[in-house]
Every structure is written in structure tokens, then in C-alpha cells.
Amino acid sequence: MVDVSTSPTSLTVLTALATRVPRAARTVVAPLTRAVTYTRWLHLLMGAVVAAVCGLVYPGLFGLRPADMLWLPVLPVLPLVAVAMVPATRLAEGLQARLLLTPGEHARHQQGHLAPRIAAAPSTSWGDRGRTALWLVLRLEAGCLTALLSVQLPALTGALVSAAAQGTSTVVMGVRIGGHHWWYALLAPLPLAALMALVVAAGSLMTASATRLLGPSAAERLAALEERTERLLEHNRLARELHDSIGHALTVAVVQAGAARAAGSAEFTDRALAAIEETGRHALEDLERVLRLLREDTARGPADRPGLTDAERLLESARAAGSTLDAKVSGPLEELPGPVSREGYRILQEALTNVLRHAGPVPVAVQVDVAADTGLLRLDVRNPLPGPGQDRPGETSVGTGLGSGLRGIRERAALLGGEAEAGPYEGEWRLSVTLPADRSRAHTMA
């Protein structure tokens, strides 16, 4: 004979049941503990306000017969459709739906999307007006049904309790509850449970309907996508600027510090420290400007970014790092379009940084030429090829050409409608960049 009470199998079954029952109870009770359930209930009840206002005029809210009650959800339909033609109606309904249908944490998941699930904007097309009209009618009908059941189901519970306790006879929802039966008390919670289940289900359905009927239109989604794309492009540009500016400053500082230590000269050390200080100051200015832009502070614009007219600053920085520069600048740099001048400055900065980082303080030939006849800006930077075991400028390994520096240069050139080439050339490492120098070809860059 087996003692079931101590059987391992029985204990396992009992333990599983003991854990599942509370879990199921929590699943059922959880919606009743959320504030969103009651804000959605309020939203549903507010949909019946229009019917109540119309009912005051006809057929009247007192002494209603069942046939008269059928008019309440019908009479306001045409006025609501007319109101939906007003563009601001969609804005008001969208704001109210956001506030009551998706409040608090239920709205947080919208932040990661291109646009909120429920739009808050006026109607811009007849399609928007049609969806708004359908939403208002749906809200009216759902509101009338919810309001009716919100009154009748608690009344039914009261009638059951009264009949169980006193034997009182009451007619609720067309059903007569009468007789002195104790088991009526067991049925009393059921109408309230049905009401809460209805509220939770109707709230979820109205939220889903709002996302379809009040959600962003195709034009709004496209505008949101374009805005996000522009923001990502701006962030990528700022990331490239930080890479170029901070990378250049750190490279110059490292090269200068190493050279000063190797030279063992107080005079050279003073010059090296001055160069490090000057380069670091400019890098801090760039960092402050970029951080200000990321905080969406537009007090300073693109004009505050350095251009090719400030190229001498880069050349002096490279000379101070120990490089021998043969620089040739020709053409009217000051007449270059702003985007070309600014991006050209960053390209030259990255090119010199790559030379210092991968080849050290070697002789560098720099040529900047603005050709008025061809409408092109040419940047040419050459330096001796690094020795064995050294990386070539801008490369992560010899021959790959996939370093972030060269990739950034190519991206800048491509965005301007130009091109960039890098590689060994006549026994040297050469970076050649060609950019459009006339405003008609570079006007699209901001």
C-alpha cells in the first residue's frame, strides 16, 4: 500500500498546482491594479457624453423606454461626422487618446519608434478626416455600451445581494430578480467580474483601434523617417569631426612628447609644450562645439567650424611635431563654398594625422589647389612610405585600406560629390582628393 500523501509524484503535482494557482490569480488580478485600466475606462465613459447631451434634447434622459434608448447612440452620429471634418478634431482626439489610453509606462515603448503609435496632429487630408470620423463614431458606440453596463451590472449585483438578504424583487436589465434564495449571494460577484473583464478588453480594443484610426498617416511617417535620417547623418558627421579633431590633437601630443624626451633640449621641450597646448586648445574648442550641437543648442552654426582658410594652423601643428612640410596653396580659398571649405579642412587634418601616426615626423608635401577653370578643389598629401613593420597611413594593416581615417575621408568626399584615392605612388604614399569647388555643385551640403 502506497502512502499518497508522501509520494514524490504527488508532492510534485501538488507543488506545481500550488505555484500555478497563484500565478493564474496574479494574471487575472494584475489588470485591476494598473492605473491604465481605469484611465481607459474613463476614456470609454467620456465617449457617452455626446449621447447624453443629445439625449437631453431628444428623447430626454428621464423615463426612457427601451425603444427610446436606441436613439441615444444614433442621433449624435451625423454631428460627430461633421465635427471630424475640422482638422483640429484629430489633434484633440489624439492628445486625449495618448493621455488616457497609453499613459505613463505604457507610452514609453513609443519612444523607440520613428513616430508615436497615436499621432497628435491636425488632419491634413480627407483620409485623415475619414479615419477621425470613424474613430468618433466607434468611440460613441463603445462609450454608450460601457456606460450602460457600468450602471446595470453593479445594479444587478445589488439586486442579487438584496434578494439573498431580504427576498426583495427587482427588475434589472429586463430580468426580474426575486425570491429569498441564499445562493444569490454566490452569484453577486459575477456581474462585477464581468464588468471589469469588459473594461479591460474594451480598453485594449480601443487602444488598438486608436493606433489604426489616429495613428500617423503615410506623410507623417515619411516626415518622421526623414527627420530621424537627418539626425543620424548629423550625428555621423559630428562623430567624424570628433575623430579628426581629437585624434589629430592626441597624435600631435604623443609625437611631440616623444620627440621632446628624445631630444633632451629645454628649448625644444618648450616648443613642444607650446605646440601641444595650442593643439589641445583647438581640440577642446571643437569638443565644446560638438557637445553644444548634441544638446540641440543652435546658438552657433556651421560658420564656427574651421575651414581651409585656417589650414595654416594644421601645417604649423605638423611642423611643430617635427615634420618637414613643403606646402603649396594656390587659388582663392576664401571663395570656396562653406561645406567644401569645412570638409576640406577636416580631410587635410585627417591626412596629416595619419602621416604623424603611422609614419612619424617625416617630410610631407602638401598641395591645395583651387582651379577656377575646372571648378575643382584638389588636395594632395604625400610622404615617404613607412618602413617594414609599420602600418601605412590610415590603414589598420598594410594593404587593407580599410582604416577609419581613410574611410572617413572617402565618406566626406563622396557626400560632396567628389572622390578620394590613397595608396603607393612613385615610391611615396599619396592621398589625392578632388572636390567640387563651385557653389552650383556643392549647394546641397549643409
Disulfide bonds with the S-S distance in Angstrom:
none
